[in-house]
Amino acid sequence: QVQLVESGGGLVQPGGSLRLSCVASGSILSINTMGWYRQAPGKERELVADITRSGSTNYADSVKGRFTISRDNAKNTVYLEMNSVNREDTAVYYCNVVAVTWAVGNYWGQGTQVTVSS
């Protein structure tokens, strides 16, 4: 089993910055893709960004140029650096990993709230 613990959410002013972290632990043999999704009230969960083990990244159009995803494979940790945030970035952010234990599984964190408000 894999556990994901997210941190770094909170209240931020428009134009400000925030950094999210997610640490994976458990009986992990390897982690493939790591990513961040978000869900705003009344909307479906959407991909924000993901990153492969080799470092290839993919971003939603709405965050390109503002958010940066990175990972530390030695620490089983993924980060999301959020800059120039706006009110449309307000959502619950979820960490997601595809990890290999006894089989390949898709795992989710519990979510961390990000609120952009003045």
C-alpha positions in Angstrom: 0.0 0.0 0.0 1.1 3.6 -0.7 0.4 6.6 1.5 0.5 10.2 0.2 0.9 13.1 2.5 0.4 16.6 1.1 1.4 19.9 2.6 1.8 23.6 1.7 -1.8 24.6 1.0 -3.4 27.7 2.5 -4.5 31.2 1.8 -2.6 33.3 -0.7 -3.2 36.7 -2.2 -3.7 37.2 -5.9 -0.3 37.4 -7.6 1.3 35.6 -4.8 3.2 32.3 -4.6 2.7 28.9 -2.8 4.6 25.6 -2.8 2.9 22.3 -2.4 4.7 19.1 -1.5 3.6 15.5 -1.5 5.6 12.6 0.0 4.9 9.0 -0.9 5.6 6.2 1.6 4.9 2.5 1.9 6.0 -0.7 0.2 7.1 1.1 -2.9 9.4 -0.5 -5.4 9.3 2.4 -7.8 7.2 5.4 -8.8 6.3 6.2 -12.3 4.3 9.4 -13.0 3.7 11.9 -10.2 1.2 14.6 -10.6 -1.1 17.3 -9.2 -4.8 17.5 -9.8 -7.3 20.1 -8.5 -11.0 20.3 -8.0 -12.9 23.6 -7.6 -16.4 23.8 -6.1 -18.9 22.6 -8.6 -16.3 21.5 -11.1 -14.7 18.2 -12.1 -11.2 17.2 -11.0 -8.7 18.3 -13.6 -5.0 17.7 -14.2 -2.7 20.6 -13.2 0.6 19.0 -14.0 2.5 15.8 -14.0 6.0 14.6 -14.3 7.6 11.2 -15.3 10.4 9.5 -13.5 12.8 10.8 -16.1 11.6 14.4 -15.6 9.3 15.0 -18.6 6.5 17.4 -17.7 3.0 18.1 -18.8 0.9 21.2 -17.8 -2.6 22.3 -18.1 -2.8 25.3 -20.4 -4.3 27.4 -17.6 -1.1 27.1 -15.5 1.6 27.1 -18.1 4.3 29.7 -17.4 3.0 30.1 -13.8 3.3 26.7 -12.1 6.3 24.4 -12.0 6.3 20.7 -11.1 9.4 18.9 -9.9 10.2 15.7 -8.1 12.9 14.2 -5.9 13.1 10.5 -6.7 15.3 9.8 -3.7 12.7 11.2 -1.4 9.6 10.0 -3.3 8.4 13.6 -3.2 6.7 15.8 -5.8 6.4 19.5 -5.6 4.2 22.2 -7.2 5.6 25.7 -7.3 2.7 28.0 -7.9 3.4 31.6 -8.9 1.2 34.5 -10.1 -1.8 32.8 -8.7 -5.3 34.1 -9.4 -8.7 33.4 -8.0 -9.4 30.7 -10.6 -6.6 28.7 -8.9 -8.7 28.3 -5.8 -9.4 24.6 -5.4 -8.5 21.4 -3.4 -5.2 20.1 -4.8 -4.7 16.4 -4.9 -1.4 14.5 -5.3 -1.5 11.5 -7.6 1.2 8.9 -8.2 1.4 5.7 -10.2 3.5 3.4 -8.1 4.8 -0.1 -8.2 4.3 -2.2 -5.1 3.3 -5.9 -5.7 1.5 -4.4 -8.8 1.1 -1.1 -10.5 -1.4 1.1 -8.7 -2.8 4.6 -8.9 -2.9 6.4 -5.6 -4.4 9.7 -4.4 -3.6 12.0 -1.5 -6.3 13.4 0.8 -6.1 16.9 -0.8 -4.9 20.3 0.4 -7.0 23.4 0.1 -5.6 26.4 -1.8 -7.5 29.6 -1.5 -6.6 32.7 -3.5 -8.2 35.8 -2.0 -7.3 39.3 -1.0 
